[in-house]
């Protein structure tokens, strides 16, 4: 008797769901997809009472996933890619700002590490300048611009060679 109740409840649920989705579906393609999904749910719900408790759908807990080696490798790879993108974007923006101060600035290399808030902690900024000599006044302007844009960091000047 319990088996018949279970199968009848599954049919009623899927039939009612199919009717509701049929009314609210925006297109014919979507309607067909919903009908296929509901048909699969109907089949699974019909088989479950006959199979008993041996049919089980289980979604793993987050801590089970994060313990996997593959997850950690993927996470590390994504973090490194994100860090590289941040560095390149920051270098490009800083270069644009510094070229407004001195057009002889040709390249900026930023050494930074990602912190726990997914932002960069800049340790050192290397400025590559086209001319061999740079005045102290220009250096101070460049250092001030860096301080205003990326915060305190060690600044080193180098001659740019193509």
C-alpha positions in Angstrom: 0.0 0.0 0.0 2.9 2.3 0.8 4.4 1.6 -2.6 1.2 2.7 -4.4 1.0 5.9 -2.3 4.6 6.7 -3.2 4.1 6.1 -6.9 0.8 8.0 -7.0 2.4 11.0 -5.1 5.3 11.0 -7.6 2.9 11.1 -10.6 0.8 13.9 -9.1 3.9 16.0 -8.3 5.4 15.6 -11.7 2.1 16.1 -13.5 1.4 19.3 -11.5 5.0 20.5 -12.1 4.7 19.8 -15.8 1.5 21.8 -16.0 3.0 24.8 -14.2 6.2 24.8 -16.2 4.1 24.5 -19.4 2.3 27.7 -18.6 5.3 29.7 -17.6 7.9 28.5 -20.2 8.9 31.3 -22.5 9.7 29.2 -25.6 9.1 25.9 -27.2 12.7 24.8 -26.8 12.6 25.6 -23.1 9.3 23.7 -22.8 10.8 20.6 -24.4 13.8 20.7 -22.0 11.6 21.1 -19.0 9.5 18.1 -20.1 12.6 16.0 -20.5 13.8 16.9 -17.1 10.4 16.2 -15.5 10.2 12.9 -17.3 13.6 11.9 -15.8 12.4 12.9 -12.4 9.2 10.9 -12.9 11.2 7.8 -13.9 13.6 8.1 -10.9 10.7 8.7 -8.5 8.8 5.7 -9.8 11.9 3.5 -9.5 12.8 4.6 -6.0 10.0 2.8 -4.1 10.8 -0.5 -6.0 14.5 -0.2 -5.4 14.2 0.7 -1.8 16.9 2.7 -0.2 19.7 1.5 -2.5 19.1 4.4 -4.9 20.7 7.4 -3.3 21.6 10.8 -4.7 24.3 12.4 -2.6 25.9 15.8 -3.0 29.3 15.9 -1.4 30.0 18.3 1.4 32.2 21.3 0.7 35.0 20.0 3.0 35.0 16.7 1.1 35.6 18.6 -2.1 38.3 21.0 -0.8 40.3 18.0 0.5 40.8 16.7 -3.0 44.2 17.2 -4.6 42.6 18.3 -7.9 40.6 21.0 -6.2 43.7 22.4 -4.5 45.7 22.3 -7.8 42.9 24.1 -9.6 42.5 26.6 -6.8 46.2 27.4 -6.8 46.3 27.7 -10.6 43.3 30.1 -10.5 44.9 32.2 -7.8 48.2 32.5 -9.7 46.4 33.5 -12.9 44.4 36.1 -10.9 47.6 37.4 -9.3 49.3 37.7 -12.7 46.3 39.5 -14.2 46.2 42.0 -11.3 50.0 42.6 -11.5 49.9 43.3 -15.3 46.8 45.5 -14.9 48.5 47.5 -12.1 51.7 47.8 -14.0 49.9 49.1 -17.1 47.9 51.7 -15.0 51.0 52.8 -13.1 53.0 53.2 -16.3 50.3 55.4 -17.8 50.4 57.6 -14.7 54.2 57.8 -14.5 54.4 58.6 -18.2 52.2 61.7 -17.5 54.9 62.7 -15.0 57.9 61.9 -17.2 57.7 60.7 -20.8 61.0 58.9 -20.5 59.5 56.2 -18.2 59.2 53.2 -20.5 58.5 50.2 -18.3 57.2 49.4 -14.8 57.7 46.1 -13.1 55.9 45.5 -9.8 56.9 42.8 -7.4 53.9 42.0 -5.2 52.2 39.2 -3.3 48.6 38.4 -2.9 47.2 38.8 0.6 44.3 37.1 2.2 41.9 39.7 1.0 42.8 39.0 -2.7 44.6 42.2 -3.2 48.2 42.9 -3.9 50.8 44.0 -1.3 53.4 45.8 -3.4 56.9 45.2 -2.1 59.1 46.8 -4.8 58.5 48.8 -7.9 61.1 48.9 -10.7 61.0 51.9 -13.0 62.8 51.7 -16.3 63.7 55.1 -17.8 65.0 55.8 -21.3 67.7 58.2 -20.2 70.8 57.4 -18.1 70.4 60.3 -15.8 67.2 61.4 -14.1 66.9 64.5 -11.9 66.2 64.2 -8.2 63.1 66.3 -8.8 61.7 63.8 -11.3 62.5 60.9 -9.0 60.6 62.6 -6.2 57.6 63.3 -8.5 57.6 59.6 -9.6 58.0 58.4 -6.1 55.1 60.7 -4.9 52.9 59.4 -7.8 53.7 55.8 -6.8 52.9 56.5 -3.1 49.6 58.1 -4.1 48.6 55.2 -6.4 50.0 52.0 -4.8 51.2 53.0 -1.4 54.5 52.7 0.3 57.0 50.4 -1.5 60.7 50.2 -2.4 61.4 52.1 -5.6 64.4 51.4 -7.8 65.3 53.1 -11.0 67.0 51.4 -14.0 68.1 52.4 -17.5 65.7 51.1 -20.1 67.4 49.2 -22.9 65.5 48.1 -26.0 
